[in-house]
């Protein structure tokens, strides 16, 4: 169903805001994007990022507007985890079936490309223009150089808040009656480091792997970039015996890496300089509801549902928000009440589900991936899934290589975990993990569901 052209504002020029602008322009709307920050195409990217992992949901949203192939040119497919456990050779865990991969993309490079594409589509960008206030019922925004200075008023038909976990648009919505809001910071922070390319531009580690150094309460990860470098992220508690707080000097930083990451410390560029120069960033899960105000204002992406990054689904979930909104615009045409109401009711349960899955994956990546019992359980699951693909799809595949609802992945994953806990109690499971007996046990337990 066609839509009448609207004058639409998007607050935030990040990945979600830029893609939403492209979608809305293809629908024939007039789109203006406001951002308090300068144009990132004109400045050095901040060094406060974790590389993005594009998976099925993200590609589906990009494919709909013809952007899958251009974006794949700046991405690298990763078909496996590379596990770096001290005193053991590197070992690999395939993510999914043959041909299934997540794609590593630099956030800065992708964001610059998306802004270019949105501009080419006819979007107007207003950088260095901070939104101080939003008139929700009137769909007006007010910008200015300072909160107490002179403001400029803009009138729109519809406003989308794509301005992240600490959204100014959501902040205004929070003041309204019966708006539910919660935020939860985890006790772990992160810091970005870099492994440079070899002199000939090649990668120093396997470039088609997601590299993890699991160390129990903390971990290091590395994801490849197209220039031969790796973006590394150190996840470490803020306080405690081994923490960001406990590393105060360059020597303490060197000693920390020598003890816990000996096989990679020499590769990390300017290790101690980057450690102290790059910010230590926090991670938050943010939930709220409702996401919309009448037919005037809607929250999209992190402003509605910020999650911790351990499933690599933050961007993918935001892009899926846009894909769903687009389908609803096709269905309901100019009925923006129906579009917004259905959007939030469809997306909210899935946002809550991926928030829970993302937190659980942090526990798995940091501590369980080096646990022999956990690895055996995953091996049994994979073996059974390959024998009975119609009966068992691992939860990771449901999230990463599927477009089925996150809420289904969480519910089915919980059922599968209950089955596997019973299977792992089988005497001598280590010796008969791939036996007919175990296969029939799982089939029987599935039948009881």
N, C-alpha and C positions, 0 to 999 in steps of 0.2 A: 504494500500500500504506500503510495507516494505521500510525502510530507510537504506542507507549506513551509517555505523558507523562514527560518527564525534567526534573530540576532543573538548569538550565543557567546558567553564568556567562559573561558577555562582558566582556573587559577592554578598555576604550576606548569612549567615547561619541561618537566622530566619525561621519562619514557611513556608513562600512561597518558599524561596530558598531550604529548606530541602525537601519539597514535590516535587518541580520541579526536584530535583536531582533524586528522586525515580522514577518519570515518565520517565525521560530520560534514566536512567539505564535499565528500562524495555524495552525501545526501542533499547537497545544495544549500546548506546553511552558511551564513556569514559567521566567521569564527575569529575571536580575538583572544590571545593567550597572554596573561599577565604573569610576571615573575619578579620577585624582589631581588633576585640575583642578577649579575651581569650575564650576557650571552656567553655560554660556556665554549662556544666556537672561537671566542676571542681571548680566552685565558687558559692557563695551564690547569689541568684537572687536579682536584684537591688532594689526591692520595688518601681519601677516606672512603674506600670502596672495596667490596668483594666482587670478584668477577661474576658475571651473570651466567646462569645455566639455562639456556633456552631449551624447552622441551615441547611435547606435542601441543599443549594448550596455547603456548606462545606462537608456535608456527601456524596453528590453525587461524589465529587472529590476524597474523601478518599475511597469510595466503589469501584471505578474503579480500584484501585491498591490493593484491599483487606485489607484496613486499618480501615474500619468502626468499626468492632467489637473490635479490640485491643484498639482503641481510646475511645470507649464508656465505657470501663472499668475504665477510669480515668475522667469520666464526670458525671454530675448529671442533670437529666431532670428537667426543670422548665416549668410548664404548665400554670402559671399565674403570674400576678403582685400582690404584697402585698403592699397596699398603706397605709402609716403611716402619717395621717394628725393630727396635734395637736388637742387635746380635742375631738377626735373621736376615736371609736374603729377601729382596723385594718380592712380594707375591701379588697376584692380580685376581680381581673378582669381576667377572663380566656383569654388566648392568642388567641386560635383558637378553632377548633372543638375537640371533644374527641380524645385523643391520640396524639394531636399536641403539641409539646414542643420545646423550645430552650434548649441547653445543656451548662451548666456552666463548663468551664475548666480553670485551672490555666495556664497562658501563659508559665511560667517557666517549669512546669511539661510537658506540651505538646511539647515545643520546644526541651527539652532534649530527649523525646521519639522519636521525628521525626528525630533528628540527629542520634540516635542509629539505627533507621530503614534505614536511607539513607546509613550509613556506612555498615550495614549488606548487603545492595544491591550492595555494591562495590564502593561507592562514596569515593573520597579522600578529606579530609578536611585539609585546611591550616589555622589554627588560628593564631592570633597575626601577621597577614601579611596584612598590609594596602596597598590598591591599591591607588597609587598617580596619575597615568595617564592611559589613554586608547587611543590606536591608533585605531580609529573606522574603517577606510577602511582596515587596516591590521589585525584587530582582535587580537591585542597584548595588554597585560596589563603589567604595571610596578609597582612593589612593593618594599618597603624598610622600614627601621626603621624611617627615617625622610625624609621630602620633599627635603632637600638639601644634603642628604647623598647618598650613593651608592644604585642604584636601580637594581633589577633583572627583566629581561624581560622574559615573557612567551608568546608563540605563540599558538593560538587556531584557530579553524574553526568558532566557534560561541561563542558569549558572551551574557549572560543574566544578566541584572542589577536587583537584588532583594534586594537592599541595602537601602530601606526605603525612607521616605519623603525627606531626604536630601542627595539623592543618588549621589555618585561620578561619576557613569556612566552617569546619566542624566546631571550632571554639565558639562561634556565634550560635550554632545550632544547639550546643550544650546548655545554653542559657534558657532554652525553652522548656516548658513543663513536660514531664514524662519522657525526657531524653535519657537513655541509659548509656553509661560510659564506664569503661575500666581500662587501666593500663597496668602491665606487670613487667618490670625490668628483671632480667636474669642477672645473676651475680658474676657473670662472665662478660668480659669486654673483648674487643678485637683491635688489632693493629695491622696495617698493611706494610708488607716488605716486598722486595723484588729480587728475582733471580734473572740476571741479564742473559742475553743470547750469547752463544759462542761467537768467536771472532768472525766466522763465516756466515753468521746469521741463523744458524741452526739452534734447536732447543737442546739444553743440557740434560733434560730428563725426557722420558717417553712423552711425546706431544699429544698422543691420543688417549691419555689417562688423566683421571682426576686423582692427584697425589694427596695422600693422607698420612700424617705421622701421628697416630693415636697415642696419647700418654695418660689415659685415665681421666683426670680432672681437667685436662687441657689438651690441645692439639694444634698442629700446623697443617694447613692445606696449601696446595699450589695448583693453579689453573693456567693453561697456556694462552699466550697472545700471538697474533699473526706476525709480529715482528721478531719472534724467536725467544722472547722473554717469558717469564712466568710471574703472575701476580700471586704473591703468597699472603695468607692471612693467618696470624697467630691469634688463637682464641685462648684466653688465660683469665683466671679469676681476678677480680679487682683487688681483693685483699686475701691475706693468708700466707702460709709458709712459702708456697711457690705461686707468685702473683705479680701483677704489674706493680703493686705497691712495694714488693720486696726487692725489685730490681731498680736501684737508684743510680748506679754508676756504670760507665762503659765496661769496666772489668767485670762487674756482676752480670751484665748482659752477655759478655763473651763466655763467662763461666756457665751461665744458664744454657746457652746453645751448645757448648761443648759437652755438657752432661746429657742433655735430652735430645739434641738433634745433631749428633756428630757427623753423620754422613751428608749433611746438606749445609752446615754452617759456613763452609768456605765458599759456597756458591752464591750465598745471599749478598747482593751488592750493598756496600756501605752499611753493613749490618748495624753497627752501634749508632751511626749517625741517623739512619732511618728510624731506628728504635726510639730514639729520643726526640726526633724532629716530627715524626708523624703522630697525629693525635691518637689517643686511646678512645675508641668509640663504644657506646653502650648499645644494647639490643633490647627491644621492647615488643611485647605483644599488646596490641590495642584493639579493643572491641567496643562497638557502639551500635545503637539502634534507636530510632529509625535512621536510614541513610538518606532519606529524601524529605523535602519540605514542600507539601502540596505538589503542584506541577511546575515549580519554579527552580528548585535547587536540588542537586544530587551529589553525593560523595562517591568517588571511584578510586579503586586501588588502595594504597596505604592509608589514605585519609579515612577510609571506612573500615579497614581491617589489616593493620600492620602486623607482621609476623616475624619471628626470628628466622634467620636465613638458611637453616640446616636441611631443608628439603629442596632448596633452590627454586622455590615456587612463588616468591613474592611478586616478581615481574610477571610470571606466567598467570598468576591469579588475577592480577590487575588487567592484563590483556584479555583474559577470559571475561571479566566484567564488561569490557567494551564490546566483545563479540556478542554477548547475551543482550546488551542494550540495543545493538544494531538489529538483532533478530526481532526484538520487541517493537522497535520502530517500524520495521517492515510489517509486522502483524497489526499494530494498532494505529499506524498513521499519525494523525494529529491529536490523538487522545493521549496527551502527556500524563494525565492522571493514571491511566491504565499502565502506561510504559513504566513510570517510576514505581508504582505500587507493586507491580509484578516483579520488576527488577530486584527490589530489596528482599522480597519474600523468597525468590528463587536463590539469590546469591548468599544471603546471610547464613543459612545452615552449612553451606559449603565453605564459607570463609572461616567459620568456627572450627570445622573439621580439619582444614589444612593448618590452622594455628596449632591444634593439638598434635597433629602428625609431625609438624616441624619441630616442636619442642621434643617429642620422643626421639626424633632422628638425631638430635644433638647428643642425647645419652648414648644412642647406638654408635654414632661415628666416633665419639671420644673414648668410650670405654669398652663397648662390646665387640667392636670389630677386631680386637686383639685377643678375644676370649675364645679358646678352642671349642667350648660347648656351643657357644653362639654360632661359630663358623660351621660346626657340624649340623646344627639345626637348619641353617640356611642352605647347606648342601643337600639335606634331605628334602627340603621344600622345592629346591630347584629340580632335583631328580624326579620328584613326584609330578611337578608341573610339566616337565618335558614329556612324561609318560601319559599324563591326563590333562592336557592343556584346557580342555573344556570344563574341568572340575576345579582347577586351582590356578589362579593368576596371583602372583605375589603382590603384596600391597604396594611395593615400590613401583612395579610396572603399572598398577592401576592408577597411581598418581602421575607418573612421569611419561608413560608411553600410551596413555589413553586420554580420551576426552570425557569419560564417564564422571559423574559427580564425585567430588572429594568426600562428601558425606557417606557415599556407598563404600568408598575405599576404606574409610575409617571403620565402619560397621563390619564389613567383611573381614578386614584385617584383624579385628578383635576376635572374631569367630575362629579364624585360622590360627591365631596365637594360642587360644585355649586348646585347640586340637594338638598343636605342636608341643605344648607343655605336657600333655598326657603321653605323647609319643616319646619325648625325651626321657621319661621315667622308665622306659622299657629296659630291662636288664641287658647289659652288653650291647647297648645300642650302637656303640662305636664299631662293633664287628659286623653288624647286620643292617646297617643304615639303608642299604640299597636292596634289601631282601624282599621276597614276596610277602613275608610275614608283616613287615612294616607297611608295605603298600596296602595290604588288605586291612590293616588296622586303621590307616588314614581313611580309606574308603568307607569303612564301617562307621567311623566317627563323623564323617561328612553326612552319612545317611541319617545320623541321629539329629542333625541340625534342624 
